[in-house]
Amino acid sequence: MVAQVCASCGKRLPARGGRAGRSSVYCSAACRQKAYRERQGAAETGVQGLIDDIARKVGDLTPQPPSVLYSGVTDLSASVARLRRVARIARESAKDSVTSVPVTKPPAAETPLTEADFAALTESYRREIQVHCYRMTGSYDDAEDLVQETFLRAWRAREGFEGRAGARTWLYRIATNACLDFQRRTARRPQRYEPVPGMNHGTGEAPDRITWLQPYPDDELPAADQDRPDVAAVSRETLELVFLAALQHLPPRQRAVLILRDVLGLTAAETAEALGLTVASANSALQRARPTLRDHLPGQRADWAAGEPTEAQRAVLQGYMAAAERLDLDAMTELLSKDVRLTMPPNPFWFTGRDAFVDFLRPTLDPASPVFFGHWRHLPARANGRLAAGGYVRRPGTHVYRAQVLDVLRFDADDRIVEVTSFEPHLFPAFGLPLKL
């Protein structure tokens, strides 16, 4: 149910006038900014501030009208989830403490951070640090683990923290080095897909195979800065799957330098300090990274960097899901570009061109085929700034639709599907999708 009143001031929202797309929950930019400041303020006032904020929201709940109740409960749920994460970080930090009192005396001007206040501080940066770790690794699972590693390292090094104003740069430095340590241990390198015997892969060139690549939920991205739309656009572009895959071709240190400089906007001196390099070395790494990245991106920026999905693309997504549900291969074929490509990380299957794509799907969608996979249902989702579909299959002889695949779609200039990247279903809960229907 969509709220009909502003989630900030309670005034009735203006009529949509027949426009499609996601409904606004605020009546104006001022209310949106006010709500954002309140959320940030709650995260920065410490754990007691979070508790007081939750108590206030509980007191403000009212059962009528239903739209107001829905809005209030949604806001309360987000605050409770934030407090739960703070408590978890504080608990993990406390486990790491040898004594209840710091052994090293802090500077006289600073008040020692308690576990709870430290957790509240780091929680306010959790989303952007997780996105940074995701860019560095290309894996949602690894990014989650590295955020926890970052916060534990930060807790151990808290005596070197120079104050709230430097928290963001301090955490980015720790997170970057945690990612570099992880990449030294794993030594991952992109490979090329190999032909699978007996399978028609199409006539196109085999794409890069990045077995660890995973999608990222749009709902977990940091809140966009309304005053810096250029920064928001860069942020969206640098989370595109095409861009993420290209990043994986860079050596880890070059990747770190490029992200810190070109994505986060740090200076050469700040980047060098974060990585323990000289400024000359950091600049040299950046000069080597940029052409390598360009070599692994499509020739035209418009081929991979997209803004908000268009109404035509949303209609194609609905048609894609409906065609699968009807087992209508002809209808699905009409939605595909001639040069469509399908990959399924970490699985070895890949197809280039519409004919190969359709040859792969035909027997699995035919109830008379001995390899008929089952009946499908889909739920819409958003991943890496793109439209996506969570697919559920009811296997022959069963009665439950179980999570099977998350398809992330990319469109060409004619709003046809030019790429489908299909991921395994264990990340459905991160996208707010159930594991069965």
C-alpha positions in Angstrom: 0.0 0.0 0.0 1.5 3.4 -1.0 1.2 6.3 1.5 -0.9 9.2 0.2 0.6 11.7 2.6 4.1 13.1 3.0 6.3 11.0 5.3 7.9 14.1 6.7 5.2 16.8 7.2 2.0 14.7 6.9 0.5 16.8 4.2 -1.4 15.1 1.3 0.9 14.3 -1.6 0.1 16.0 -5.0 -1.7 14.0 -7.6 0.5 12.0 -10.0 -1.4 13.1 -13.1 -1.2 9.7 -14.7 2.6 9.5 -14.5 4.1 6.0 -14.0 7.1 5.0 -12.0 8.0 4.9 -8.3 5.7 7.0 -6.1 7.3 9.8 -4.1 6.9 9.7 -0.3 7.7 13.4 0.2 5.7 16.4 -0.9 8.8 18.6 -1.7 12.5 18.7 -1.9 12.6 20.5 1.5 10.8 17.6 3.2 13.1 15.1 1.5 16.1 17.0 2.8 14.6 17.3 6.3 14.0 13.5 6.5 17.5 12.8 5.3 19.0 15.1 7.9 16.9 13.5 10.6 18.1 10.0 9.6 21.7 11.2 9.5 21.3 13.0 12.8 19.9 9.9 14.5 22.9 7.9 13.3 25.4 10.5 14.5 23.9 11.3 18.0 25.0 7.9 19.4 23.2 4.9 20.5 21.0 6.8 23.1 19.9 9.2 20.3 18.8 6.2 18.2 16.9 4.7 21.2 15.2 8.1 21.8 14.4 8.4 18.1 12.7 5.0 18.1 10.7 5.9 21.2 9.5 9.1 19.6 8.4 7.2 16.4 6.6 4.6 18.5 4.7 7.4 20.3 3.8 9.1 17.0 2.2 5.9 15.6 -1.5 6.2 14.9 -3.8 3.5 13.3 -5.8 6.0 11.2 -5.6 6.7 8.3 -3.9 3.5 7.2 -1.5 5.4 4.8 -0.1 7.3 7.8 0.3 4.1 9.8 2.1 2.4 6.9 4.5 5.3 6.5 5.2 5.5 10.3 5.8 1.7 10.6 8.1 1.7 7.6 10.2 4.5 9.1 10.2 2.8 12.6 11.3 -0.5 11.0 14.3 1.3 9.3 15.4 2.8 12.7 15.1 -0.5 14.5 17.2 -2.2 11.8 19.8 0.5 12.2 19.9 0.1 16.0 20.2 -3.7 15.6 23.3 -3.2 13.3 24.8 -0.8 15.9 24.2 -3.3 18.6 25.8 -6.1 16.6 28.9 -4.0 15.8 29.2 -2.9 19.4 29.0 -6.6 20.5 31.7 -7.6 18.1 33.9 -4.7 19.2 33.4 -5.6 22.8 34.6 -9.2 22.1 37.8 -7.7 20.7 38.5 -5.6 23.8 41.0 -7.1 26.2 40.1 -4.7 29.0 37.1 -2.5 29.8 39.3 0.6 30.1 41.7 1.7 27.3 45.3 0.9 28.2 46.7 3.8 26.2 45.6 7.2 27.6 43.7 9.2 24.9 44.5 12.8 24.2 43.1 15.1 26.9 40.8 16.9 24.4 39.1 13.7 23.2 36.5 11.7 25.0 37.1 7.9 24.6 34.5 6.3 22.4 32.5 3.5 24.0 31.6 0.4 22.0 28.1 1.7 21.5 29.1 5.2 20.4 31.7 3.8 18.1 29.2 1.5 16.6 26.7 4.4 16.0 29.5 6.4 14.4 30.5 3.7 12.0 26.9 2.7 11.2 26.4 6.2 9.7 29.0 5.3 7.1 28.1 1.6 6.6 26.3 1.8 3.3 29.0 3.9 1.5 31.8 1.7 2.9 30.0 -1.4 1.8 29.6 0.1 -1.7 33.3 0.9 -1.8 34.2 -2.7 -0.8 31.8 -3.9 -3.5 33.5 -1.8 -6.2 36.9 -3.2 -5.0 35.8 -6.8 -5.1 32.7 -7.1 -7.4 31.1 -9.4 -4.8 28.2 -8.5 -2.5 29.0 -11.3 -0.1 32.7 -10.3 0.1 31.7 -6.7 0.6 29.5 -7.5 3.6 32.4 -9.5 5.2 34.9 -6.7 4.5 32.6 -4.0 6.1 32.7 -6.0 9.3 36.5 -6.5 8.9 36.8 -2.7 8.4 34.9 -1.8 11.5 36.8 -4.3 13.6 40.1 -2.9 12.3 38.8 0.6 13.0 37.9 -0.4 16.6 41.4 -1.7 17.2 42.9 1.5 15.8 40.4 3.9 17.4 43.1 5.7 19.3 44.5 7.0 16.0 41.1 8.5 15.1 41.4 12.2 14.8 37.8 13.2 15.3 34.4 13.0 13.7 35.4 15.3 10.8 37.9 12.8 9.5 35.8 9.6 10.1 34.9 9.1 6.5 38.4 9.3 5.1 39.7 7.3 8.0 37.2 4.5 7.3 37.8 4.5 3.6 41.6 4.1 4.2 41.0 1.1 6.5 38.4 -0.4 4.1 40.7 0.0 1.1 43.6 -1.8 2.8 41.3 -4.5 4.1 40.2 -5.1 0.5 43.8 -5.2 -0.8 44.7 -7.7 1.9 41.7 -9.8 0.8 42.7 -9.7 -2.8 46.3 -10.7 -2.0 44.9 -13.8 -0.4 42.5 -14.7 -3.2 44.5 -13.7 -6.2 41.5 -13.7 -8.5 41.9 -13.1 -12.2 39.1 -12.8 -14.9 39.1 -15.6 -17.4 37.4 -16.3 -20.7 34.4 -18.5 -21.0 35.2 -21.8 -22.7 32.8 -23.7 -25.0 30.7 -26.4 -23.4 30.5 -29.6 -25.5 27.2 -30.1 -27.2 26.0 -26.5 -26.6 25.4 -23.8 -29.2 27.0 -20.7 -27.8 26.5 -18.5 -30.9 29.0 -17.0 -33.2 30.0 -14.0 -31.0 33.2 -13.8 -29.1 33.3 -15.6 -25.7 32.8 -12.9 -23.0 34.9 -12.5 -19.9 34.1 -15.0 -17.1 34.2 -13.4 -13.6 33.0 -16.2 -11.4 32.8 -14.0 -8.2 30.7 -11.2 -9.8 27.4 -10.6 -7.9 24.6 -8.0 -8.1 24.0 -5.1 -5.7 20.6 -4.1 -4.4 19.6 -0.5 -5.3 17.7 -0.3 -2.0 21.0 -0.6 -0.1 22.8 2.3 -1.9 23.6 5.4 0.1 21.1 8.2 0.0 21.7 10.5 -3.0 22.9 14.0 -2.3 20.2 16.3 -3.7 22.7 19.1 -4.1 25.2 17.1 -6.2 23.4 15.4 -9.0 26.7 15.0 -10.9 28.1 13.0 -8.0 25.0 10.8 -8.0 25.3 10.2 -11.8 29.0 9.1 -11.4 28.0 6.8 -8.5 25.3 5.1 -10.6 27.7 4.6 -13.5 30.4 3.1 -11.3 28.0 0.5 -10.0 27.0 -0.8 -13.5 27.8 -4.5 -13.9 29.8 -3.6 -17.1 31.9 -1.2 -15.2 32.3 -3.6 -12.2 33.5 -6.3 -14.6 36.0 -4.0 -16.2 37.4 -3.0 -12.8 38.2 -6.6 -12.1 40.8 -6.6 -14.8 42.9 -4.0 -13.0 45.6 -5.1 -10.5 44.3 -4.5 -7.0 46.5 -1.5 -6.2 45.7 0.2 -9.6 42.0 -0.5 -8.9 42.2 1.1 -5.5 43.9 4.2 -6.9 41.4 4.6 -9.7 38.4 4.2 -7.3 39.9 6.6 -4.7 40.8 9.2 -7.3 38.1 9.0 -10.1 35.1 7.7 -8.1 35.5 9.1 -4.6 37.4 12.3 -5.7 40.3 12.1 -3.3 43.4 14.1 -4.1 46.6 12.5 -5.2 48.1 13.2 -1.8 45.1 11.7 0.1 45.2 8.6 -2.1 49.0 8.2 -1.6 48.6 8.5 2.2 45.7 6.0 2.2 47.8 3.4 0.3 51.2 4.1 1.8 52.6 5.3 -1.6 54.4 8.3 -2.8 52.3 10.8 -4.8 54.4 10.0 -7.9 53.6 6.3 -7.5 49.9 6.9 -7.0 49.8 9.1 -10.1 51.7 6.5 -12.1 49.3 3.8 -11.0 46.3 5.9 -12.1 47.9 6.6 -15.5 48.2 2.8 -16.1 44.8 2.0 -14.8 42.7 4.4 -16.9 43.6 3.0 -20.4 43.3 -0.6 -19.1 39.8 0.2 -17.8 38.8 1.8 -21.1 40.0 -1.2 -23.1 37.5 -3.4 -21.2 34.5 -1.1 -21.5 32.1 -0.9 -24.5 33.3 1.7 -27.0 30.4 4.2 -26.4 29.5 5.4 -22.9 25.8 5.3 -23.9 26.2 1.5 -24.5 26.6 0.8 -20.8 26.0 3.9 -18.7 22.3 4.5 -18.2 20.1 6.8 -16.1 16.8 5.9 -14.7 14.9 3.2 -16.6 12.4 4.5 -19.1 8.8 3.6 -19.3 9.5 1.6 -22.4 12.1 -0.5 -20.6 9.7 -1.1 -17.7 7.2 -2.3 -20.2 9.8 -4.7 -21.7 10.5 -6.0 -18.2 6.8 -6.7 -17.6 6.6 -8.4 -21.0 9.7 -10.5 -20.2 8.2 -11.7 -16.9 4.8 -12.4 -18.5 6.3 -14.3 -21.5 8.2 -16.6 -19.1 5.0 -17.2 -17.0 3.1 -18.1 -20.2 6.0 -20.2 -21.5 5.7 -18.0 -24.6 9.0 -18.2 -26.4 7.9 -16.2 -29.4 6.9 -13.3 -27.2 10.2 -13.4 -25.3 12.1 -13.5 -28.6 10.5 -10.3 -29.7 12.0 -8.5 -26.7 15.6 -9.6 -27.4 18.2 -7.7 -29.4 19.8 -9.5 -32.3 23.1 -9.2 -30.4 21.8 -10.2 -27.0 24.2 -11.9 -24.6 23.5 -14.2 -21.7 25.9 -15.1 -18.9 25.4 -16.9 -15.6 28.2 -16.3 -13.1 29.6 -18.4 -11.6 28.2 -21.1 -13.9 30.1 -21.9 -17.2 27.1 -21.3 -19.5 27.1 -18.4 -22.0 25.3 -17.5 -25.2 25.9 -14.7 -27.7 23.2 -13.8 -30.3 19.4 -14.2 -30.2 19.5 -17.5 -32.1 21.7 -19.2 -29.5 19.7 -17.6 -26.6 16.5 -19.0 -28.0 18.0 -22.4 -28.8 18.9 -22.6 -25.1 15.5 -21.6 -23.8 13.3 -23.6 -26.2 13.5 -27.0 -24.6 13.3 -25.7 -21.1 10.0 -23.8 -21.8 8.3 -26.7 -23.7 6.1 -28.8 -21.4 6.4 -31.7 -24.0 10.2 -31.6 -23.8 12.0 -34.2 -21.6 14.2 -31.3 -20.2 11.2 -29.1 -19.4 12.3 -27.1 -16.4 8.9 -26.1 -14.9 6.5 -23.2 -14.6 7.8 -19.7 -13.9 6.7 -16.6 -11.9 8.7 -13.4 -11.5 8.9 -10.4 -9.2 10.5 -7.1 -10.3 13.7 -5.9 -8.6 16.4 -3.3 -9.0 20.1 -4.2 -9.1 23.2 -2.0 -10.0 20.9 0.8 -11.2 19.2 -1.6 -13.7 15.8 -3.3 -13.9 15.9 -6.9 -12.8 13.6 -9.9 -12.3 13.6 -12.5 -9.5 12.6 -15.8 -11.1 10.8 -18.6 -9.3 10.2 -22.0 -10.8 7.7 -24.7 -9.9 9.3 -27.9 -10.9 7.1 -30.6 -12.5 5.3 -32.6 -9.8 5.7 -29.9 -7.1 3.4 -27.2 -5.8 5.8 -24.5 -4.6 7.6 -21.8 -6.6 11.2 -21.7 -5.4 13.8 -19.0 -6.0 15.8 -19.9 -9.1 17.6 -16.9 -10.7 18.0 -13.2 -10.5 18.1 -11.7 -14.1 19.7 -8.3 -14.4 18.8 -6.7 -17.8 20.6 -4.2 -20.0 18.9 -2.5 -22.9 20.0 -1.2 -26.2 19.1 2.2 -27.8 15.9 0.6 -29.2 14.8 -0.6 -25.7 15.4 -4.2 -26.5 17.2 -6.5 -24.1 20.8 -6.6 -25.1 22.3 -8.4 -22.1 21.0 -10.7 -19.4 23.2 -11.5 -16.4 21.7 -14.3 -14.4 22.7 -14.8 -10.8 22.1 -17.6 -8.3 19.2 -17.0 -5.9 20.9 -17.0 -2.5 21.0 -13.1 -2.5 17.2 -12.8 -2.9 16.7 -11.7 0.7 19.1 -8.8 0.1 16.8 -7.6 -2.6 13.7 -8.0 -0.4 12.6 -11.1 -2.4 11.3 -14.2 -0.6 13.0 -17.6 -1.3 9.7 -19.2 -2.3 6.2 -18.2 -3.4 
